[in-house]
Amino acid sequence: MGDAGVHRGQVRFCRAADGVRIAYAVHGDGAPILITKTWISHLQYDHEDPVLGHLLEALGRIATVVRYDERGYGLSDWDAEDLSFEARVGDLEAVADATGFERYALMGMGQGGQVVIDHAARRPERVTRMILNGTYAGVTDEYRARFEVYFDTLVQIVRFGWTLPDSRFRRVFTDSLIPGGTEAQKGWVDDVQPRCTSRDTAIRAALARRDIDVTHLLGEVEAPTLVLHSRGNRMAPFEQGRLMASKIPNAQFVPLDSDNSCPLATEPAWSLWLEEVSRFLAPERSAPPVRSSRTERAEELTPREVELLHLVAEGLTNDEIADRLTLSARTVERHLSNIYRKLGVSGRSARAAAVAHVLQR
């Protein structure tokens, strides 16, 4: 991809299963890594981000970095009706398909961690490695009361202070994200928040994320995993990181001496973060990225998709398939949409055509 820098103008678009346009960008060289960032995201400002800019720049020197704005944010469609967790996981898959990479590493930051955990557990054939940075799988019982108070306060702050010129309301979130930041860094985060999405979308997105819990999927993650967590993280307590590392079968845990969600470039913890991530991704750098054309990919169904089609062939409804596979009905619908797209079938006959395809294999 050439220069590793995070630049303007390298934004592309793909469409999710429901037609929502998702903006993504690619920079760097090497094996691919897809990143889901925090809920404050705007690709246009990545190049000037004083909080994560150094991270993106450093990753671009050792990997091909794919980053994207979630639905409702940044350069993606703000007016998306569906802000559900299932839709967000589908967006990651849409971006992965659009890049043409068959296999890739994942990095989940903040609330993006839940998305990559779900994807890694559901699509092990595509995920080579997973990095979880300052995130959590779900809210533990001992933290729930504190979380609910913080969450309710955050929603009220968004409701009343999102668009005000005075940023004191938004500073509450900023202080939780980077308590050790300089005034200039905090001011940038204060100012960028209302540029990332509308007040109403921010509220809807927050409410949709309140009760997400993928703790039950941690044991199903097959990919080697690196969990990095700051000891003083105010957004996701340190115990949340330790818990994830203890439940993922092939996980390594790296505590960081920082109070920030991700170490800032001036902190000693940043050197440790970069050293550990570079070491963890080193095996991927020895193998070239694997791409295939859309035509080639269209013939390939994952084992999960084949399993689902066999259940369709048995005459099960989407709800019955969801119960059998312990999925949501929306996830089943998303899998079917992906299957139809891969096989190039559509309309009323798509379901029958897809079943015929799998039974002929």
C-alpha positions in Angstrom: 0.0 0.0 0.0 3.0 2.3 0.1 3.6 5.0 2.7 2.6 4.0 6.2 1.3 7.4 7.2 -2.3 8.0 8.1 -3.4 10.5 5.4 -6.5 12.3 4.1 -8.2 11.2 1.0 -7.7 7.4 1.2 -11.3 6.7 2.1 -13.4 4.1 0.4 -17.0 2.9 0.8 -18.7 -0.5 0.9 -22.3 -1.4 1.7 -23.5 -3.5 4.6 -26.2 -6.2 4.1 -29.0 -3.6 4.8 -27.5 -1.1 2.3 -25.9 1.3 4.8 -22.7 2.8 3.5 -19.6 2.1 5.6 -16.5 4.2 5.1 -13.1 2.5 5.5 -9.5 3.4 4.8 -6.3 1.4 4.3 -2.7 2.3 5.1 0.6 0.7 5.8 2.4 -2.5 4.5 2.3 -6.1 5.6 -0.2 -8.6 6.8 -3.7 -7.1 7.3 -5.2 -6.0 10.6 -8.8 -4.7 10.9 -9.4 -2.2 13.7 -12.6 -1.3 15.4 -12.0 1.8 17.4 -13.9 3.5 20.3 -17.4 4.9 19.7 -15.9 8.3 18.8 -14.7 7.7 15.3 -14.1 9.8 12.2 -11.7 8.7 9.5 -11.2 12.3 8.3 -9.5 13.3 11.5 -7.3 10.2 12.1 -4.3 12.0 10.8 -4.5 14.7 13.5 -5.7 12.5 16.4 -3.4 13.2 19.4 -4.8 10.2 21.3 -4.7 7.4 18.8 -2.7 8.9 15.9 0.6 7.5 17.1 -0.9 4.1 17.4 -2.3 4.1 13.9 1.0 5.4 12.5 3.1 2.8 14.3 0.8 -0.1 13.2 1.1 1.1 9.6 4.9 0.4 9.8 4.3 -3.3 10.6 1.0 -4.2 9.1 -1.6 -3.2 6.5 -4.1 -1.3 8.7 -7.8 -1.3 7.8 -9.9 1.1 9.9 -13.5 2.1 9.5 -16.2 4.3 10.9 -19.1 2.3 12.3 -22.6 3.0 11.0 -23.9 6.2 12.4 -20.4 7.7 12.7 -17.8 9.6 10.8 -18.0 9.3 7.1 -20.4 6.3 7.3 -24.1 6.9 7.0 -25.4 8.8 10.1 -29.0 8.0 9.4 -28.8 4.2 9.7 -31.9 2.9 11.4 -30.4 -0.3 12.7 -27.7 0.4 15.3 -27.9 -3.1 16.8 -24.9 -5.2 17.8 -25.7 -7.7 15.0 -25.6 -4.9 12.4 -22.2 -3.7 13.8 -20.7 -7.2 13.5 -22.1 -7.3 9.9 -20.4 -4.0 9.1 -17.0 -5.5 10.1 -17.6 -8.4 7.8 -18.7 -6.1 5.0 -15.4 -4.1 5.3 -13.4 -7.4 5.5 -15.0 -8.6 2.3 -14.5 -5.2 0.5 -10.8 -5.3 1.2 -10.4 -8.7 -0.5 -8.4 -10.1 2.4 -9.3 -13.7 3.1 -7.6 -13.8 6.5 -6.6 -11.0 8.8 -5.8 -10.1 12.4 -8.3 -8.1 14.4 -7.9 -5.3 17.0 -10.8 -4.2 19.2 -10.6 -1.0 21.2 -13.2 0.3 23.7 -16.6 -0.9 22.8 -15.3 -2.2 19.5 -13.8 -5.2 21.4 -17.1 -6.9 21.7 -17.5 -6.7 17.9 -14.2 -8.4 17.2 -14.7 -11.0 19.9 -18.0 -12.0 18.2 -16.5 -12.1 14.8 -13.5 -14.1 15.9 -15.7 -16.7 17.6 -18.1 -17.0 14.6 -15.5 -16.8 11.8 -12.4 -18.6 13.1 -11.4 -19.6 9.5 -10.8 -15.9 8.7 -9.1 -14.5 11.9 -5.4 -15.1 12.3 -4.9 -13.2 15.6 -6.8 -10.9 17.9 -5.7 -7.9 20.0 -8.0 -6.5 22.7 -6.9 -3.1 23.9 -8.7 -1.5 26.9 -12.0 -3.2 26.2 -14.4 -5.6 27.9 -16.7 -8.5 26.9 -19.5 -7.7 29.3 -20.3 -6.0 32.5 -19.5 -8.2 35.6 -21.9 -8.2 38.5 -19.6 -6.3 40.9 -19.2 -3.5 38.3 -22.8 -3.4 37.1 -24.1 -0.8 39.5 -21.2 1.6 38.9 -21.5 1.0 35.1 -25.2 1.8 35.1 -24.7 5.1 36.9 -21.9 6.0 34.6 -23.9 5.0 31.5 -27.0 6.9 32.6 -24.9 10.0 33.3 -23.2 9.7 29.9 -26.5 9.6 28.1 -27.7 12.7 29.9 -24.4 14.5 29.0 -24.9 13.6 25.4 -28.5 14.8 25.5 -27.8 18.2 26.9 -24.2 19.0 26.0 -23.4 17.3 22.7 -23.8 20.4 20.5 -23.1 23.2 23.1 -20.1 25.5 22.3 -19.1 25.1 25.9 -17.4 21.6 26.1 -17.7 21.1 29.9 -20.3 18.4 29.5 -18.3 16.5 26.9 -15.2 16.8 29.1 -16.7 14.2 31.5 -16.3 11.6 28.8 -12.9 12.9 27.8 -11.5 12.8 31.3 -12.6 9.1 31.5 -10.9 8.3 28.2 -7.6 10.1 28.8 -7.3 11.3 32.4 -3.5 11.7 31.9 -3.8 13.7 28.7 -2.7 17.3 28.2 -5.1 20.2 28.0 -4.5 20.3 24.2 -5.3 16.6 23.8 -8.4 16.8 25.9 -9.6 19.8 24.1 -9.2 18.0 20.8 -11.4 15.1 22.0 -13.9 17.5 23.4 -14.2 19.3 20.0 -14.2 16.2 17.8 -17.1 14.4 19.5 -20.0 16.4 17.9 -18.2 16.2 14.5 -18.4 12.4 14.7 -22.2 12.0 14.8 -25.4 13.8 15.6 -26.7 14.0 19.2 -29.7 11.7 18.5 -27.6 9.1 16.8 -25.1 9.2 19.7 -27.9 8.6 22.1 -29.5 5.8 20.1 -26.1 4.1 19.7 -25.3 4.4 23.4 -28.7 2.8 24.3 -28.1 0.0 21.8 -24.8 -0.8 23.4 -25.8 -0.8 27.0 -26.5 -4.5 27.6 -24.2 -6.2 25.1 -22.4 -9.1 26.6 -20.2 -11.6 24.6 -18.6 -13.2 27.7 -20.1 -16.5 26.6 -18.1 -16.4 23.4 -14.7 -16.0 24.9 -14.1 -19.7 25.2 -14.9 -20.2 21.5 -12.2 -17.9 20.3 -9.5 -20.0 18.6 -7.2 -17.3 17.4 -4.1 -16.4 19.5 -5.1 -13.3 21.5 -3.2 -10.5 23.1 -5.0 -8.6 25.8 -3.5 -5.2 26.8 -5.1 -3.2 29.6 -4.2 -0.1 31.5 -4.3 -0.6 35.3 -6.1 2.8 35.8 -8.5 2.5 32.9 -11.7 4.3 33.9 -13.8 3.2 30.9 -13.2 -0.5 31.4 -11.8 -1.5 34.8 -8.6 -3.5 34.9 -10.4 -6.6 36.1 -12.4 -6.7 32.8 -9.1 -7.2 30.9 -7.9 -9.9 33.2 -11.2 -11.7 33.0 -11.1 -11.8 29.2 -7.5 -13.1 29.2 -8.4 -15.8 31.6 -11.4 -17.1 29.5 -9.9 -17.0 26.0 -8.0 -20.3 25.5 -4.9 -19.0 23.8 -4.5 -15.5 25.3 -1.6 -13.5 26.7 -2.2 -10.7 29.2 -0.1 -7.5 29.3 -0.9 -5.0 32.2 0.1 -1.5 31.4 1.1 1.2 33.9 -1.2 3.9 32.6 -4.5 5.6 33.6 -5.5 6.1 29.9 -7.6 3.8 27.9 -4.6 3.5 25.5 -1.1 4.7 26.5 -0.3 8.1 25.1 2.8 8.6 23.0 4.7 10.3 25.9 4.1 7.5 28.4 6.6 4.8 29.2 3.7 2.3 28.8 3.5 3.2 25.1 6.9 1.6 24.5 5.8 -1.6 26.1 2.5 -1.6 24.2 4.3 -1.2 20.8 6.9 -3.9 21.7 4.3 -6.4 22.7 2.1 -5.8 19.7 5.1 -5.9 17.3 6.2 -9.2 18.8 2.7 -10.6 18.7 2.1 -9.7 15.0 5.6 -10.8 13.9 4.5 -14.3 12.7 2.0 -12.6 10.4 4.7 -10.5 8.8 6.5 -13.6 7.4 3.4 -14.6 5.3 2.1 -12.4 2.5 -1.5 -11.1 2.6 -3.9 -13.5 1.0 -6.4 -11.9 -1.4 -8.8 -13.4 -3.9 -11.1 -12.0 -6.5 -14.7 -11.5 -5.8 -15.5 -14.3 -8.3 -13.3 -16.7 -6.4 -14.8 -15.7 -3.0 -18.3 -16.0 -4.4 -17.8 -19.8 -4.6 -16.7 -20.2 -1.0 -19.0 -20.8 1.9 -17.8 -21.0 5.4 -18.4 -24.2 7.5 -21.0 -22.2 9.5 -22.8 -21.1 6.4 -22.9 -24.7 5.1 -24.2 -25.9 8.4 -26.9 -23.2 8.3 -28.0 -24.2 4.8 -28.3 -27.9 5.8 -30.7 -26.8 8.5 -32.6 -24.8 5.9 -32.8 -27.9 3.8 -34.4 -29.7 6.7 -37.2 -27.3 6.5 -36.3 -25.2 9.7 -37.5 -21.6 9.9 -35.0 -18.8 10.7 -36.2 -18.7 14.3 -35.7 -22.5 14.6 -32.3 -22.3 13.1 -31.4 -19.5 15.5 -32.5 -21.7 18.5 -30.5 -24.7 17.1 -27.3 -22.7 16.6 -27.7 -20.4 19.6 -27.8 -17.3 17.5 -30.2 -14.4 17.1 -32.7 -14.5 14.3 -31.1 -11.3 12.9 -27.7 -13.1 12.8 -29.3 -16.0 10.8 -30.7 -13.5 8.4 -27.4 -11.8 8.0 -25.7 -15.2 7.3 -28.3 -15.9 4.7 -27.8 -12.5 3.0 -24.1 -13.2 2.9 -24.7 -16.7 1.4 -27.0 -15.3 -1.3 -24.5 -12.6 -2.2 -21.7 -15.2 -2.4 -23.7 -17.5 -4.6 -25.1 -14.7 -6.8 -28.7 -15.5 -6.1 -31.6 -13.2 -5.2 -35.3 -12.8 -5.1 -37.9 -15.3 -4.0 -36.0 -18.3 -5.3 -32.7 -17.4 -3.5 -33.4 -19.7 -0.5 -34.2 -22.7 -2.7 -31.2 -22.0 -5.0 -28.8 -21.8 -2.1 -30.1 -25.1 -0.6 -29.7 -26.8 -4.0 -26.1 -25.5 -4.2 -25.1 -27.0 -0.8 -26.8 -30.3 -1.4 -24.9 -30.7 -4.7 -21.5 -30.3 -3.0 
